[in-house]
Amino acid sequence: MKNLKFRAATPEDVETIIPLMYSAGPDAYDYTFKTKENCPMEFLKMSFPRHHGIFSYKHHYVAEYDGKVVGGGCILKSNHITSNTLSTLWHVFLHYGVIKGINITKKLQQASEICPAPEKNEQIIANVGIAPDYQKKGIGKQLMYYLFEQSNLSHPIMLDVATTNSVAEALYAKIGFEVISETHSSYKNNYGHIDSLRRMKLNPQALLKGSLN
């Protein structure tokens, strides 16, 4: 696609990229962040424009077609994960208040059991979403390779895929990812659930040998 471009996200992308982020895992977002009075996208829209936090624009990149944002994804690196996690917790209490914030924090802890933060020298690709009208056009794969280019190719690249999503797992396997672990989840509530996940790992050396070309 000739008019397809990739770039770092900016705070101004908030209205277009948040629905794409949410589409990457709606059930998990609903389980963790939804309440009777709040929807997850409200929290994400509050958190995204800020300079720090797991959902900050600083970690995200977008795909544009004819100037329109049609895809997005992020890279979370281990070197700033503690400070970004603390910032996210602050955002939770800022948005939800103390009582609801405590409950949301508990669910974030549960989510981290199923989807652990990157360990030392690791990096995780997450929140990859493509607008419905632009799916099955190869944009997702090109976005993944762009994310690889923005990563540290001397360190392993990880991602998580639902055990029920065999199509995505097969796509990632073609790129070079291998399953290294599986975590069962039984977390669910009236709003959503956290899927059981397989963590996949890509050896960056495969990319350095020419896979990015």
C-alpha positions as CSV (number, residue, x, y, z in Angstrom):
1,M,0.0,0.0,0.0
2,K,1.8,3.1,-1.3
3,N,0.1,5.6,1.0
4,L,0.8,3.6,4.2
5,K,3.1,5.2,6.7
6,F,4.2,4.5,10.2
7,R,5.3,7.0,13.0
8,A,5.5,7.5,16.7
9,A,2.2,8.3,18.4
10,T,1.4,11.7,19.7
11,P,-1.1,12.9,22.4
12,E,-3.3,14.2,19.5
13,D,-3.9,10.6,18.3
14,V,-5.9,9.8,21.4
15,E,-9.4,9.8,19.8
16,T,-8.4,7.5,17.0
17,I,-5.9,5.1,18.6
18,I,-7.8,4.3,21.8
19,P,-10.6,2.3,20.1
20,L,-7.8,0.4,18.3
21,M,-6.0,-0.3,21.6
22,Y,-9.3,-1.4,23.2
23,S,-10.0,-3.8,20.2
24,A,-6.7,-5.6,21.0
25,G,-8.3,-7.1,24.1
26,P,-11.8,-5.8,24.9
27,D,-12.7,-8.6,27.4
28,A,-9.5,-8.0,29.4
29,Y,-10.0,-4.2,29.4
30,D,-13.6,-4.6,30.5
31,Y,-12.7,-7.1,33.2
32,T,-10.0,-4.8,34.6
33,F,-11.3,-1.2,34.1
34,K,-15.1,-1.3,33.6
35,T,-17.5,-0.3,36.4
36,K,-21.1,0.6,36.5
37,E,-20.1,4.3,36.0
38,N,-16.9,4.0,34.0
39,C,-15.9,2.4,30.7
40,P,-12.3,1.4,29.9
41,M,-11.9,3.8,27.0
42,E,-12.5,6.7,29.3
43,F,-9.6,5.7,31.5
44,L,-7.4,5.0,28.4
45,K,-8.2,8.4,27.0
46,M,-7.1,10.0,30.3
47,S,-3.9,7.9,30.5
48,F,-2.7,8.0,26.9
49,P,-1.8,11.7,26.5
50,R,0.4,11.6,29.7
51,H,4.2,11.3,29.5
52,H,4.4,8.3,31.8
53,G,2.4,5.1,32.4
54,I,1.9,1.8,30.6
55,F,-0.7,3.3,28.3
56,S,1.2,6.5,27.5
57,Y,1.6,7.6,23.9
58,K,5.3,7.5,24.5
59,H,5.3,3.7,24.0
60,H,2.9,3.6,21.1
61,Y,3.2,3.8,17.3
62,V,0.6,4.2,14.6
63,A,-0.1,3.2,11.0
64,E,-1.5,5.9,8.8
65,Y,-3.2,5.3,5.4
66,D,-3.9,8.5,3.4
67,G,-3.3,10.5,6.6
68,K,-5.8,8.5,8.6
69,V,-4.7,6.4,11.6
70,V,-5.7,2.8,10.8
71,G,-3.6,0.8,13.2
72,G,-1.5,1.0,16.4
73,G,0.7,-0.9,18.8
74,C,3.2,-0.4,21.6
75,I,6.5,-1.6,22.9
76,L,7.0,-1.9,26.6
77,K,10.7,-2.2,27.7
78,S,11.9,-3.5,31.0
79,N,14.2,-0.6,31.9
80,H,11.3,1.8,32.8
81,I,8.6,-0.8,33.7
82,T,8.6,0.0,37.5
83,S,8.1,3.8,37.0
84,N,5.5,3.3,34.3
85,T,3.6,0.9,36.5
86,L,3.6,3.3,39.4
87,S,2.4,6.1,37.1
88,T,-0.4,3.9,35.8
89,L,-1.5,3.2,39.4
90,W,-1.6,6.9,40.1
91,H,-3.7,7.4,37.0
92,V,-6.1,4.7,38.3
93,F,-6.7,6.5,41.6
94,L,-6.9,9.8,39.9
95,H,-9.6,8.6,37.5
96,Y,-11.6,6.2,39.7
97,G,-11.0,7.6,43.2
98,V,-9.7,5.7,46.2
99,I,-12.4,3.0,46.7
100,K,-12.8,2.0,43.1
101,G,-9.1,2.5,42.6
102,I,-8.3,-0.2,45.1
103,N,-10.5,-2.7,43.3
104,I,-9.0,-1.8,39.9
105,T,-5.5,-2.2,41.4
106,K,-6.4,-5.7,42.5
107,K,-7.6,-6.6,39.0
108,L,-4.4,-5.1,37.5
109,Q,-2.4,-7.4,39.8
110,Q,-4.5,-10.4,38.6
111,A,-3.8,-9.4,35.0
112,S,-0.1,-9.2,35.7
113,E,-0.2,-12.8,36.9
114,I,-1.5,-13.9,33.5
115,C,0.5,-11.3,31.4
116,P,3.7,-10.6,33.4
117,A,5.7,-7.5,32.8
118,P,9.0,-7.8,30.8
119,E,11.9,-8.9,32.9
120,K,15.4,-7.5,32.6
121,N,16.5,-6.9,29.0
122,E,13.1,-8.0,27.7
123,Q,10.5,-6.0,25.7
124,I,6.9,-6.8,25.0
125,I,4.8,-5.9,22.0
126,A,1.1,-5.2,23.0
127,N,-2.1,-3.3,22.1
128,V,-1.7,-4.1,18.4
129,G,-5.0,-3.2,16.7
130,I,-6.1,-2.6,13.1
131,A,-9.3,-0.7,12.1
132,P,-11.9,-3.2,10.8
133,D,-12.0,-1.7,7.3
134,Y,-8.2,-2.2,6.9
135,Q,-7.8,-5.7,8.2
136,K,-6.6,-8.5,6.0
137,K,-4.6,-6.1,3.9
138,G,-1.2,-6.9,5.4
139,I,-1.1,-3.7,7.5
140,G,-0.8,-5.7,10.8
141,K,2.2,-7.6,9.6
142,Q,3.9,-4.4,8.3
143,L,3.1,-2.7,11.7
144,M,4.7,-5.6,13.5
145,Y,7.9,-5.2,11.5
146,Y,7.9,-1.4,12.1
147,L,7.6,-2.2,15.9
148,F,10.6,-4.5,15.5
149,E,12.6,-1.6,14.0
150,Q,11.8,0.6,17.0
151,S,12.8,-2.1,19.5
152,N,16.2,-3.0,20.8
153,L,17.3,-5.8,18.6
154,S,19.9,-7.0,21.1
155,H,17.2,-8.0,23.5
156,P,14.4,-10.6,23.2
157,I,11.0,-9.5,21.9
158,M,7.9,-11.0,23.6
159,L,4.2,-11.0,23.0
160,D,1.1,-12.7,24.5
161,V,-1.6,-14.4,22.5
162,A,-4.9,-16.0,23.7
163,T,-4.8,-19.8,23.7
164,T,-8.0,-19.7,21.7
165,N,-6.6,-17.4,19.0
166,S,-4.9,-20.0,16.7
167,V,-5.0,-17.6,13.7
168,A,-2.9,-15.0,15.4
169,E,-0.5,-17.6,16.9
170,A,0.1,-19.0,13.5
171,L,0.8,-15.6,12.1
172,Y,3.3,-14.8,14.8
173,A,4.9,-18.2,14.3
174,K,5.5,-17.4,10.6
175,I,7.3,-14.2,11.7
176,G,9.6,-16.2,13.9
177,F,7.9,-16.2,17.4
178,E,8.0,-19.4,19.4
179,V,5.8,-20.3,22.4
180,I,7.8,-20.4,25.6
181,S,5.1,-20.6,28.3
182,E,1.3,-20.9,28.8
183,T,-0.7,-19.4,31.7
184,H,-4.2,-20.5,32.6
185,S,-6.7,-17.8,33.6
186,S,-10.0,-18.2,35.5
187,Y,-10.5,-14.5,36.1
188,K,-13.9,-13.3,35.0
189,N,-16.6,-11.0,36.2
190,N,-19.9,-9.5,34.9
191,Y,-18.1,-7.3,32.5
192,G,-15.4,-9.4,30.9
193,H,-12.6,-11.9,31.5
194,I,-8.9,-12.5,31.1
195,D,-8.0,-15.1,28.6
196,S,-5.5,-17.9,29.2
197,L,-2.4,-16.8,27.3
198,R,0.6,-18.2,25.6
199,R,3.8,-16.1,25.8
200,M,5.8,-16.1,22.6
201,K,9.4,-15.1,22.1
202,L,11.3,-13.8,19.0
203,N,15.0,-14.1,18.8
204,P,16.1,-10.7,17.4
205,Q,19.1,-12.4,15.7
206,A,16.6,-13.8,13.1
207,L,15.7,-10.2,12.2
208,L,19.3,-9.1,12.1
209,K,19.9,-11.8,9.5
210,G,17.6,-10.0,7.0
211,S,14.0,-10.7,8.0
212,L,13.3,-7.0,8.1
213,N,14.1,-6.6,4.5
